[in-house]
Amino acid sequence: MKKENGVIIQFFHWYYEGDLWNEFVEKAESLSKLGISAVWFPPANKCALGLEGRGYDIYDLYDLGEFYQKGTIRTRYGTKNEYLNAIKKAHEHQISVYADIVLNHRMGADEKEMVTVQQIDEEDRTKKIGEPFHAEVQTRFTFPGRKGIYSDFIWDHQCFSGVDVIEKKGKKQKGIFKIHNGYGTEWNNSVSHQFGNYDYLMGADIEYRNPEVVREMKNWISWYIETTKADGLRLDALKHISSDFLEEFIHYIKKEINEDIYVMGEFWKDDPDKITNFSDRMKNLISLFDAPLHYNFFNASREKSDYDLRSILKNTFLEKNPVFSVSFVENHDTQPLQGLESAVEEWFKPLAYAIILLSEKAYPCIFYADLYGAQYTDIIDGKEQKIIIPKVEALPKLLEARQKFAYGEQINFFDNKNCIAWLRKGNSEKNSCLVILSNGKVDRKKISLGSRFAKQKFRDFLGHRNEIIECDENGKAIFTVHPESVSIWILI
């Protein structure tokens, strides 16, 4: 469940190398002191790419780093015992654990099958190319390394709706191929209608019209939650998964396993209305990441003073449905060199984090690389590229400010395109604060806080400004901020 003033940390980035589970054990106490109330871990399952897999090239959901499969016992992040120990350590420090779950596809099948397939137009998935034909596909998963422990379910072509590689007469062919599997020759229609139908994403796409598949997934999630004691789930790639199945799946979890399981998901759209429509379709069972807010941050960072800060929260899921929105600045998909690359520029990140951490209705998720920094390389178009993501120096202080001052009603002063501010009024137990941002040369704003603040004095909690500001007898004052910066004014 969400905790008051809680903060999630995404405790990984795409290029992370090392013992993630053990690193978390070392940092759990310090994260708790920063006010982190939940950790989002990457998928813990064994991957088709073995140690190279990030968790999303999913092979065996039951193998959390326990069996020798795909050339390794451990996963990229560690062993099963280390994973369970990390969760235990989180709980010792009152940090909830949100486990990343990939429901859309499988990769790295153990055996081939001869099946009937039909090629599909990649730009319009409702269009078929040519006639159905027989081909070999990688769709039989027997998990020989696990030998039936935990589950003896065998996945075959009837468990999948499509693939992206087939083999015909010894030659491999890439594309999108619909499998004729006994559950229709069409895609599942209860998915995003991008590209006509977005059921297919990658790998061997799971067929949730097969009741045996649904039963196995329910058995697995029961085993998983009982084994790991995870407090919540982060569901990947929701645009591509049957909403009929999702609704049934989540109802099952809450009714049969744990009614307090928190569920958040990735329904990646830059249009808040489409996210809202999906949320309504799911009867508000899932909190959703606010991609439109991220893109507002991205655009604001690039446009600098040309961007109107008064619109920073406009057309976002936070604005439309704050109760079920999860706000973030950056994640593993948007970081440099990734498929959805839209990295917020360094100068704007403190401003963006101030918005999600100090706003009244946001449920913020901070990014590992922004707290600790990151360095990595990748090969893009045959060239090695090196990336350095510097840590956001102000982030620990912003997290501290959320714990101490981000309480009570929010009053916005969004009356200048280059300088906005808001007051958190606090309550009987908590101090209030005035947050002010600038994305240009405007470095001050006259603000009337009301008679409650008459003759009150303020200092900048972040230490960016050194002066003391005093309100007049009516609670008015001119609050300052450095250009392209943020300040948090608190009572002395």
C-alpha positions, 0 to 999 in steps of 0.5 A: 500500500502507498504510505503517506509521503512515501517515495519509491526508488527504482533500484536499477538502471538498464546497464547496471553491472554488479551484485544488485541484491547485495548492494541493496542490502548495504544501502537499505538503511541509508535509503530508509533514512532518506525517506524511501518507503518502497523499492522497485526491483528489476525482474528476478527471473532467469533470462534467455540471455543468461547473465546478460539478460536484464529480466525482460528477456524472460525465460523461466519465472520460477527460476530466481537464480536457483537452477543452472539454466541458460549457462548460469545459476545466478541471474544478472543481479544475484542468486535466489537467496540473495534476492530473498535476503534483499527483500528481508532487509527491505522489510527490516527497514520498513521498505516495501518491495515492488517486484517487476513482473513480465507477463507479455512474452517468453524467450529462449525456448528449449525446443522447436515445434512445427506449426501453422503461421501467417505473416502480419504487416508490422505497420498494421497488425490487422493485415495479413501477408500471403497465405498461412504456411508451416514453419518451425518456431521456438515455442516449447519450454520444458525447463530441463534445468529445473526438472519440474520443481515448483511446476511441471507445466510445459509451454508449447505453441498453444500457449503463444499467439505469435513470434518474430522469427520462424524457420522454413526449410532451414532458413530463418525469417524475421517479421511478425507471424501469427500462430494458428494455435486453436484460439483463433487466427486473430490477435486478442482484441483487448489490447492497445490498438496502436498499429491496428492491434498491439498484442504482439511486442516481442519474443513468443507472445503469451496467449491469455485466451488459453485457460491453461495459461491463465491457470498456470500464471495464477499458480505461479503468482501464488508461489511467487508472492508466498516465496518472496513476500513481495508487497507489490508488483510493477507490471511491464508492457501493459499496452500489449497484454489482454486487459480482460486477463489483467483484470481477472489476474489482479482480482485473483491476487487481491482476493486469494493471496493478499488484498493489500498488494499494491499494483503499478504498471507501465502503460506507455502513452504520451496522451493522459486521456489514453492512460485515463481510459485504460485506468477506467477500463481496469476499474482503477486496479492499477496505478500507472506511470505518468509518461506525459509528465516525464515528457513535460520535464524532457521538453522543459529541459530542452527548451529552457526559458522558452518553456512556459513553466505554468504548463508543467503539470498540464496534460499529465496523468497526475492532473487527470487522476492523481490517486492512481498516478506514479510520477517519475523524472527518468527510468531505464527506458528513457535513459541515454542510449535506450529505445525510449531515450528522452533524458531530462537535461542535468540542469532541470533534474533538481527542478523536476524532482522538486515538483514530484517530491514536494507536490501534494498529490504526487507519488514519486519514483526516483531513479537509481542513476540520479541518486548514485550516478552511473557510467556505461558504454554501448555499441550504437550503429557500430560505434562505442558510446560512453555515457556518464549520468551524474548524480543529482546533488540536490536529490538527498536534500530534496528527499529530506525536505519531503519528509520534513515539510511536504505536508498540508494543502498546496497553494500554487503561484503559477503566474509567471512563465519562467518562475513558479512557486507553491506553498505547502501549508503544513499542519499542526505537527509539520512545518510549511515550505515555499518552493520556487523554481526558475527556468530563465533569468527571472529570479524573484517573485512577490508572493502573498502567503497570508496573515498567518505568515506575518513577520515570519522569517524564511531561509533556503533549506537547499542552501542555494540562497544565503539571504533571510527573507522576512514577510511584512505585516500582511504576510507578503514577501519577495522570494528569490531563486537562482536562474535555472534553479530551485529553492525551498524556503522554510521558516526559521 
